[in-house]
Amino acid sequence: MIGLQVRQARLAREPQWSLEELSQHLMQVAQLELGASSLSKIETGVRSVYDFEVQALAQTLEVSLDWLFSAPLEPGS
């Protein structure tokens, strides 16, 4: 549901964050232990996300919850 948005926000960082770097920042900012493998599964829609994880992702990536739940833009739109 929010996987594409998480990936977009992660890659929009300057410099871009790897999944491992996002994992480390989640621990530092939100005290949430979520490994790179789990983050990859979230980004690809294989793993669901708990409400507290959504909050931590938004806080760490510095995006709003509304933005995380917004539909990703289709190519060419």
C-alpha positions in Angstrom: 0.0 0.0 0.0 2.7 2.5 0.9 5.7 0.7 -0.5 6.2 2.7 -3.6 5.9 5.9 -1.6 8.5 4.7 0.9 10.9 3.8 -1.9 10.3 7.2 -3.6 11.0 9.1 -0.4 14.1 7.0 0.4 15.6 7.6 -3.0 14.7 11.3 -2.9 17.1 11.8 0.0 20.3 13.7 -0.7 22.4 11.5 -0.8 20.0 8.6 -1.5 19.6 6.2 1.3 20.1 2.5 0.9 17.7 0.1 2.6 20.3 -0.5 5.3 20.7 3.3 5.8 16.9 3.7 6.2 17.0 0.8 8.7 19.7 2.6 10.7 17.8 6.0 10.6 14.6 4.3 11.7 16.5 3.0 14.8 18.0 6.4 15.5 14.9 8.6 14.9 12.0 6.4 15.9 13.7 3.6 17.9 12.2 1.1 15.5 14.2 -2.0 14.6 13.2 -2.9 11.0 15.8 -4.6 8.9 16.7 -4.0 5.2 15.0 -7.3 4.2 11.7 -6.2 5.9 12.0 -2.8 4.3 12.5 -4.3 0.9 9.4 -6.5 1.4 7.4 -3.4 2.4 8.6 -1.5 -0.7 7.6 -4.4 -3.0 4.3 -4.9 -1.3 5.2 -8.4 0.0 4.9 -7.4 3.6 2.1 -5.4 5.3 2.9 -2.5 7.5 1.7 -1.9 11.1 0.4 1.5 12.1 3.3 2.2 14.4 5.7 1.4 11.5 3.9 3.8 9.2 4.3 6.6 11.7 8.0 5.8 12.2 8.6 5.7 8.4 6.9 9.0 7.9 8.9 10.6 10.8 12.2 9.2 9.6 11.6 10.0 5.9 10.3 13.5 6.9 7.0 13.0 4.9 3.4 13.3 6.0 1.1 10.3 6.6 -1.2 11.7 4.0 1.6 11.7 1.5 2.6 8.1 2.3 -1.0 7.0 1.7 -1.4 9.0 -1.5 -1.5 7.1 -4.8 1.9 7.0 -6.6 2.0 8.9 -9.8 1.7 6.8 -13.0 4.4 7.3 -15.6 3.4 10.0 -18.1 0.9 11.7 -15.8 
